[in-house]
Amino acid sequence: MTFTLPQVLVLFCALAAGAFGTLALLLLSWNRARTELVLYSCLAFSIAFWLATPLLTPVPIPVSREILGRLVHALSFVLPAIGFLFLLRFLNLRLTPALMALLALPLLGTLLALMLPAASPLAGGLAVVSVGLVSAGFLVVFARKENRRRDTTLAFVATAFLLAGATLETGSRWTPGSAEFSGVFFGFAFLVFTALLLPTVADEERRLFARATTDALTGLATRSLFLGRAAEELVRAERTRRAAAIAVIGIDGFDALEKELGREGADEVLAAFGQTIGRAIRGIDIAARRSRDEFLVLLVEADETNAAIALERIRAAFSGEAGRPLTLSAGIAVHGRLDKTLCDALIERAENTLAAARAAGGNRILYEERSAEPPARTERP
């Protein structure tokens, strides 16, 4: 059997759609929380079947052609609806009663297409109306101001390409001389739909990862991420016989400050402090918020002297940016070259040292089991 160029293009699009559907199922097995992958895989496999059907029609059994024809008519209702539902689920948009009523026609058309003969013009006419209504619903949703954010634009543009391809595909069956290119419009529209969605999916994954690993207020790492990284670094320190330090930092008099400024004002101070820590530490170090006003800092390959210098840098930077007289206290616990210390125990030692620093009047950095740092370097009037 010899294929024409349009048929080759349609076959390519069908194989690509099937491959994308399989990939979506594989991703779903890895991340079951992304339920929109189910809609995408249904969409991809349905489009693959739609595109491949015209290449299978020269079969010797007439009833097979009738069944395939009815299925194609049914898919002409189902595919735009699935694409629209995928957009709503992907962008976490609410399915309002009006949109549910709008999708009732594709459901009714699917049932009629399965019951009517494949040659009936009624199914084709209803398919055109159905695509038009789904496209109108798409425009209504996109017209809402909150849905036209920059991070959602690509998803809407991708869906617009898919609906435009469905419209051209449906119209091509009614236009003389265009049957030869039936499927090409829709196939490439789906490929454009997928290509445009990839950056949006990548951005969404980055946002989800950042949300899971970053403290929303300060921009520092979450406590769970810090503990995992600290445990790894302590194991490496034991293996390489190098030191590592953990510091617990607190803002002096934070409770009184929060009463004075209110919760929002105190949050601004904490956010500024988190940004200061993030700029002051090295790229190999990591910081996290431990509680409301206490922060953890892991200083890789740092002994007492290097750790104190790093903490002084943080304190100096914050006092210059706070815009009001604020002071910090910190306790440092060092994991020695020959130590076998667990992360939680090291943090507890640093916490006890911070408590000693606050008991001594605050505004100071203390080493573990030392009464005070040299006055010229760690204490300020």
Secondary structure, DSSP 8 states (H G I E B T S, - for coil): ----HHHHHHHHHHHHHHHHHHHHHHHHHH-TT-THHHHHHHHHHHHHHHHHHHHH---S-HHHHHHHHHHHHHHHHHHHHHHHHHHHHHTT----HHHHHHTHHHHHHHHHHHHS-TT-HHHHHHHHHHHHHHHHHHHHHHHSGGG--HHHHHHHHHHHHHHHHHHHHHHHTTSTT-GGGTTHHHHHHHHHHHHHHHHHHHHHHHHHHHHHHB-TTT-SB-HHHHHHHHHHHHHHHHHHT--EEEEEEEETTHHHHHHHHHHHHHHHHHHHHHHHHHHHS-TT-EEEE-SSSEEEEEEET--HHHHHHHHHHHHHHHHHHSSS---EEEEEEEE-TT----HHHHHHHHHHHHHHHHHTTSS-EEETT-S---HHHH---
